[in-house]
Amino acid sequence: MDSVFIFLCHTAGTALSLVIGFLFMKVLDCCLVRRHGKLVSLIGILGYGMVSTTVIFPQDMLNICFMVILFLLLNSILYKGKWVIKLSLIVILFPIFTALNFLSFDVTGKIFFQFYTMQDKLENAFFSNSQYLILIPFWLFFYRYFRRPLEKIRDIFTNQAWGIICVVCMASFIALFSCVYLSPFQDSYFVWPCMMACIIANIGSIHLASYLADGLYANLERKNLQLQQTYYTELEKNQRQIRKLYHDINNHLSVVGHLLKEENFAEAQVYFQEISSYIQVSNRKFCENSVVNAVLNAKYQLITEAEIDGFFHISIDGMMFIDDVSLCTIFANTLDNAVEACRKINAPSQRKIELKCRYTDNGYFNFSLINSKNNDIILKKGQYLSDKQDKQLHGIGISSVKAIVEKYQGTLDISYDTKTFRVTILIEG
């Protein structure tokens, strides 16, 4: 009879470990894109179930090193995305579940040996699998509580931000290995406070990352408000021009009518052309997206006023995977930099801006902007510097665009020579 209960205990423990593996994989899904397929999900449940429930003994360096390698392999095989995210999640999550496993098994083990011995096989089987009753509520709570913060971090964080959190959590990662290596077999409770500190520190780091993501999102919103302000300023300018036109239209029509009555057709045609140039209002339709179209109109007006030969070809209709704030950030910042560079060219005939952007049939966002220039490009520590008087504004435009491209896991290529500057962006939907 005891053998049946022992078998049931181990079977229940195996099933519970698979449940923990599933919950742990759902946590990773909040930050990474899992590859498709039932086989991938099955391997993930088995593999992460093994990783997240492995028993770690004092001075068990072989086991803990093997779990780090297995964790890394599973992340690289089962998930798509950037390596900086995959590595950061290892540094963040590994100390949490390893310290939790160490504590749960060590505590239950000490309770067991207070009342039983290794010869009590039934009790041994029960206590050996009882830690799962602690791990399942923990990971269920962890997933439900941190799902939205992790998704927010995934959507907002740049490579640099992930690197910062990785560095912060590296202390817990190193401390965990030190505690396991230095932990005595008999008095392992000496490292319990350090293990608990690893768990608390990395959970706190996730909270910190969430607050950092809120700050980055607020910065994007601020830039979006600036774009809206530019749009409304341009709109008000056009409305004033229209009101002025309504006021003068009768006088202009009277002059044209008089010239036609006098059969002075040549002079009437010249006057009419002057009126057409005078009343022209920027209301072009570059794309179906009204927000992006408003930004492009505002920037095209700047290009016209700066006597720049501008060419726009925009075909992004039907694209949904890049939000309007990100699109406006890309268009506004790159065009502002292009206009600024062209204005430094003395001869208006040499000022040129060519913007081509399209959403391809295979789901790619392709952006290409070429502008003429005669200023030198200064690159310092990976940041492009301008000759603006306010040094705090150096490279903000390109940095904002780079952050958006990293957010959508795209590629940004910048190239230039003595006369032209090119920005190319490719993002897969």
Long-range contacts (C-beta under 8 A, 24 or more apart in sequence): 2-121, 2-122, 5-122, 5-125, 6-121, 6-122, 6-125, 9-122, 9-125, 9-126, 9-128, 9-129, 10-125, 10-129, 12-129, 13-128, 13-129, 13-132, 16-129, 16-132, 16-133, 16-135, 16-136, 17-49, 17-50, 17-53, 17-132, 18-45, 18-46, 18-49, 19-49, 19-136, 20-49, 20-52, 20-53, 20-132, 20-135, 20-136, 20-139, 21-45, 21-46, 21-47, 21-48, 21-49, 21-50, 21-51, 21-52, 21-53, 22-48, 22-49, 23-136, 23-139, 23-140, 23-142, 23-143, 24-48, 24-49, 24-51, 24-52, 24-97, 24-139, 26-143, 27-93, 27-139, 27-142, 27-143, 27-146, 27-147, 27-150, 28-75, 28-79, 28-89, 28-93, 30-143, 30-146, 30-147, 30-150, 30-151, 30-154, 31-85, 31-89, 31-150, 31-151, 31-153, 31-154, 32-75, 32-79, 32-80, 32-81, 32-85, 32-86, 32-89, 32-154, 33-79, 33-80, 33-81, 34-78, 34-79, 34-80, 35-78, 35-79, 35-80, 40-78, 43-74, 43-77, 43-78, 44-74, 44-78, 47-74, 47-78, 48-74, 51-97, 52-97, 52-101, 52-135, 52-139, 53-101, 53-131, 53-132, 53-135, 54-98, 54-101, 55-101, 55-105, 56-98, 56-101, 56-102, 56-105, 56-180, 57-185, 58-106, 58-180, 58-183, 58-184, 58-185, 58-188, 58-191, 59-180, 59-181, 59-182, 59-183, 59-185, 60-180, 61-177, 61-180, 61-181, 64-98, 64-176, 64-177, 64-180, 67-94, 67-98, 68-94, 81-409, 82-159, 82-409, 84-159, 84-162, 84-163, 84-166, 85-154, 85-162, 87-166, 88-162, 88-163, 88-165, 88-166, 88-169, 91-166, 91-169, 91-170, 91-173, 92-165, 92-166, 92-169, 92-202, 92-205, 92-206, 93-202, 94-173, 94-176, 95-169, 95-172, 95-173, 95-175, 95-176, 95-198, 95-199, 95-201, 95-202, 96-198, 96-199, 96-202, 96-203, 98-176, 98-180, 99-176, 99-179, 99-195, 99-196, 99-198, 99-199, 100-134, 100-135, 100-138, 100-199, 101-131, 101-135, 102-179, 102-180, 102-195, 103-192, 103-195, 103-196, 104-131, 104-134, 104-135, 105-131, 106-188, 106-189, 106-192, 110-189, 146-206, 149-206, 149-207, 149-209, 149-210, 149-213, 150-206, 152-210, 152-213, 152-214, 152-217, 153-206, 153-209, 153-210, 153-213, 155-213, 155-407, 156-213, 156-216, 156-217, 156-220, 156-407, 157-209, 157-212, 157-213, 157-216, 157-407, 158-216, 158-402, 158-403, 158-406, 158-407, 159-406, 161-209, 161-212, 161-213, 161-216, 164-212, 165-205, 165-208, 165-209, 165-212, 168-205, 168-208, 169-201, 169-202, 169-205, 171-201, 172-197, 172-198, 172-201, 172-202, 172-205, 216-403, 220-325, 220-326, 220-329, 221-325, 223-325, 223-328, 223-329, 223-332, 223-400, 224-324, 224-325, 224-328, 224-329, 227-295, 227-328, 227-329, 227-332, 230-295, 230-298, 230-332, 231-294, 231-295, 231-297, 231-298, 233-298, 234-282, 234-294, 234-297, 234-298, 234-301, 235-294, 238-281, 238-282, 238-283, 241-279, 241-281, 242-281, 245-278, 245-279, 286-312, 286-314, 287-314, 287-315, 287-316, 287-317, 288-317, 289-316, 289-317, 289-324, 289-327, 291-324, 291-327, 291-328, 292-316, 292-324, 292-327, 292-328, 292-331, 295-328, 295-331, 295-332, 296-331, 299-331, 299-332, 299-335, 299-336, 299-339, 302-335, 302-339, 303-335, 303-339, 303-342, 303-353, 306-339, 306-342, 306-343, 306-351, 307-348, 307-351, 308-339, 308-342, 308-343, 308-348, 308-351, 308-352, 308-353, 309-349, 309-351, 309-352, 309-353, 310-352, 310-353, 310-354, 310-355, 311-352, 311-353, 311-354, 311-355, 312-355, 313-355, 313-356, 313-357, 313-358, 314-355, 314-357, 314-358, 315-357, 315-358, 315-359, 316-357, 316-358, 316-359, 316-365, 317-359, 318-359, 319-359, 319-365, 319-429, 321-365, 321-408, 321-429, 322-365, 322-408, 322-427, 326-404, 326-407, 326-408, 329-400, 329-401, 329-404, 330-367, 330-401, 330-404, 330-425, 331-357, 333-396, 333-397, 333-398, 333-400, 333-401, 334-367, 334-369, 334-397, 334-401, 334-423, 335-369, 336-397, 337-371, 337-386, 337-397, 337-398, 337-421, 338-369, 338-371, 338-421, 339-371, 340-386, 341-371, 341-372, 341-373, 341-375, 341-421, 342-371, 342-372, 342-373, 344-373, 344-374, 344-375, 345-372, 345-373, 345-374, 350-374, 359-429, 363-428, 363-429, 364-426, 364-427, 364-428, 364-429, 365-410, 365-425, 365-426, 365-427, 365-428, 365-429, 366-425, 366-426, 367-423, 367-424, 367-425, 367-426, 368-422, 368-423, 368-424, 368-425, 369-422, 369-423, 369-424, 370-420, 370-421, 370-422, 371-420, 371-421, 372-419, 372-420, 372-421, 373-416, 373-419, 373-420, 373-421, 374-418, 374-419, 377-416, 377-421, 384-414, 401-425
